[in-house]
Amino acid sequence: MKLEISFEQLVQLVKQLPKVELTKLKDAIDDLIISKKETDGLTDFQKFLLKGPLMSKKQIAIIKDNHKRINKWRRK
């Protein structure tokens, strides 16, 4: 649903909310601001990478060990 209201009208509506609802609205707006700050200026590829899976320390150690073994093998 899309409403066409002015900023001033929106402020007046918000002022009418009970304290509990006002707090919920503030929290929702804060979450929205934080999420926008995290993604502002990032390319689609950077966003894709940030959503990708992470490796555990064990997996990283295995990869490093494999690199060492491959490098040893190549030097023979």
For each residue, the residues with C-beta under 8 A, 3 or more apart:
1:
2:
3:
4:
5: 9 10 13
6: 9 10
7: 10 11
8: 11 12
9: 5 6 12 13
10: 5 6 7 13 14
11: 7 8 14 15
12: 8 9 15 16
13: 5 9 10 16 17
14: 10 11 17 22 25
15: 11 12
16: 12 13
17: 13 14 21 22 25
18: 21 22
19: 22 23
20: 23 24
21: 17 18 24 25
22: 14 17 18 19 25 26
23: 19 20 26 27
24: 20 21 27 28
25: 14 17 21 22 28 29
26: 22 23 29 30
27: 23 24 30 31
28: 24 25 31 32
29: 25 26 32 33
30: 26 27 33 34
31: 27 28 34 35
32: 28 29 35 36
33: 29 30 36 37
34: 30 31 37 38
35: 31 32 38 39
36: 32 33 39 40
37: 33 34 40
38: 34 35
39: 35 36 42 47
40: 36 37
41:
42: 39 46 47 50
43: 46 47
44: 47 48
45: 48 49
46: 42 43 49 50
47: 39 42 43 44 50 51
48: 44 45 51 52
49: 45 46 52
50: 42 46 47
51: 47 48
52: 48 49
53:
54:
55: 59 60 63
56: 59 60
57: 60 61
58: 61 62
59: 55 56 62 63
60: 55 56 57 63 64
61: 57 58 64 65
62: 58 59 65 66
63: 55 59 60 66 67
64: 60 61 67 68
65: 61 62 68 69
66: 62 63 69 70
67: 63 64 70 71
68: 64 65 71 72
69: 65 66 72 73
70: 66 67 73 74
71: 67 68 74 75
72: 68 69 75 76
73: 69 70 76
74: 70 71
75: 71 72
76: 72 73
